[in-house]
Amino acid sequence: MLQFSASFGRLLLELKKLPGVGEKTALRLAFHLLKSPGNIEALANSLISVAKNVHLCSVCFGITEDDPCVICSGGRDDSVICVVEESQDMLAIERSHAFRGKYHVLQGALSPLSGITPSQLRIAELLERLRHSQTREVILATNFSVEGEATALYLAKILKDLGLKVTRLAHGIPLGSDIEYVDAATVQRAVEGRSEF
């Protein structure tokens, strides 16, 4: 078996901690970095900068360098808050340019089997925020996984008790896909959630 130097071995171990990076990908990335030493320094500096400067917004809990973040401090619509699981979900919605309101990032989803309960998410902060705002509608944009659906149901019950309009992102057959290749559960939801044409 091939033995690597201690520092190269540590690099491989750290790279393999990244999501989706296995042994082969870690080796490919490590060798790529070795071919261009300037890239190693630039990568190290950017990682150090992120560790020092990026943190959670004190209002929405999305990632930011400014506090509050640009979205929370900007001229966005205060009457609508979109609740997402993670910061990358917020970024995906922002890329669509379809939403002009504000966000709240839960920092996860309910998962009793994994030990993630409501107290471990930013639900209390959401409720406190809603009590002191002019929000009229909350869009539940959690993932369409078992955990995301459970989180949406849990939040919907609590939020309706506050007298807010609670909506859920639409889901169904993706644009450009053939119905014959879409799974049965997705087709079922698309049929049940159909709208007038």
LINZI-V644762 format. One line per field, one symbol per residue. phi: phi as a letter, one per 30 degrees, with the letter a starting at -180 (. if undefined). A space follows every 10 residues. Layout:
phi=???
This chain:
phi=.dccdedddd dddddddddi cceddddddd dddddbeddd dddddddddd ddccbdddcc iddaccbdde ddcdcddddb cccbdbeddd ddddddhcbc ccbbcdikbd aedciccedc cddedddddd dcbcdcbbcc cddccedddd dddddedddd ddicdcbbed blddeicced cddddddedd ddcdbdc
